[in-house]
Amino acid sequence: MALPLAVLTLWVMAALTAAAFFAVLQDRRMSVNGVKLEQALAAAESGATIVLAAWGDAESGLALGDSILSVGWLPRGGGWYRVQVRRTGARLFLINSTGFSADSLARQRIGLLVRARGDGGGAERLGAHSWLYLF
């Protein structure tokens, strides 16, 4: 009678140990993925900000519907970004920025609607929010 009870106890303990290892592994994977998503979002925000700060005649001179694509890398392995500037109106432009983690496994995409200043002095953001998610 004692042997079957001991075997059953070992099976229960093995199942609990396996469940604990599975839970820890899943938690670690979620944490790593969260870090990669944050890195990708930071790259997307940086790309949009860099393009907006360096606004020039190339962007302002686009024809309606035309676009410019630029790619850049963040320092110290912080990921990379791909930014597309598309003219949508007389002085309106959509900045579509896609950021990637350093290993390119995570991606975040944001958009900015900006208006070119009439004096040729760059562009300014429209709306109360600094950016919005694009899917």
N, C-alpha and C positions, 0 to 999 in steps of 0.2 A: 504494500500500500504506500510505503514511503517513496519508492522509486518513481512511480508515476507522478506523484506530487512534486518531487524534485525536478523531473523533466518538464512538467508544466510551468514551474517557477522559472526555470531557465529560458523557456520559450517566451514567457511574458517579459522577462528582463531583456532578452535579445530584441524583442519587438519595440520596447520602450527606448532602448539605446539606438536602434535604427531610426525611429521617429525623431529622436533628439538630433541625430546627425543630419537628417533631412531638413529639419527646421533651421538649423544653424547654416547649412549650405544655402538654402533659399534666402535667408536673411542677408548673407554675404553677397549673393548675386544681386539682390535688390539694391543693396548699398552701392555696389560698384556701378550698376546701371544708373543710379541716381547721380553719382558723381559725373559720369560721362554725359548725361543729359544736361547737367548744370554747366559743364565745360562747353557743350555745343551751344547752349543758350548764350553764354558769355561771348563766344566767338561770333554768333549772329548779331548780338547787340554791338559788339566792337566794329564789325564790318559796316553796319549801317551808320554808326557814329563817324567812322573814318571817312566814308564816302561823303557824308553830309558836311563834315568839317573841311574837306578838300574840294568842295563844289566849285566848278569852274565853267569856262566857256564850252567845254566839250559836252557837259550835261545840259547846260542852258540852251545850246544850239541844236539839240535833237529835233528832228521833225516829229510831228504827231504820230504816235504809235511805234516809233523807233526806240531802240534800247541800247544800253552799253553794259557790258559784263566785265566785272573785275574780280580777281581772286587774290587773297592774301593769307598770310600765316601769322599767328600770334606768337610772341616770344616765349621761350622756355617750354616748348611743347604744349602750349595752351589750346591747341586746335587750329582750325583754319576756317575760312569763310568764302562764300561766293555771293556777290552782290550784283543785282541787275537793277539798273535805273531805267524806267520806261516813262516816256512823256505821255500823259493822259489828257491834257488840256492845254489851253493857251499858256498858263504858267504853272500848271499842276503836274507833279511827277510822283510815281510810285516807286519807292525803294523797297525791293524784295531781297531780303538778306537771309541766306541759309548758312547756318553754322554747323560745323562738324567737330566731333571730339578728335583728340590727337590720333587715335587709331581708326577714325572714320566709321566707328560702329554705331554712334549716336548722331542724330540730326535734329536740329530745331530750325524752324522757319518763322521769320517775323516780317512785318511790313510797316512802312512809314509812308504817309501821304504828306508831301511837302509842296510848298509854293515857292517858286523862284522870286527873288526880290527884283523889283523893277529896275533898280540902279545897277544891276549886274554884280551885286555884292553877296553872292551865295544864295542860300535857300533857308527857309524856316519851316518848322514842323507845324502841322495843322492838328487841331483837336486837343482835348484835355489829356489824353493818354500819350505816353511817349512812343509806344508801338503796340501792335496787335499781332496775335498768333495767326499764322496762315497755315492751312492744312493741305 
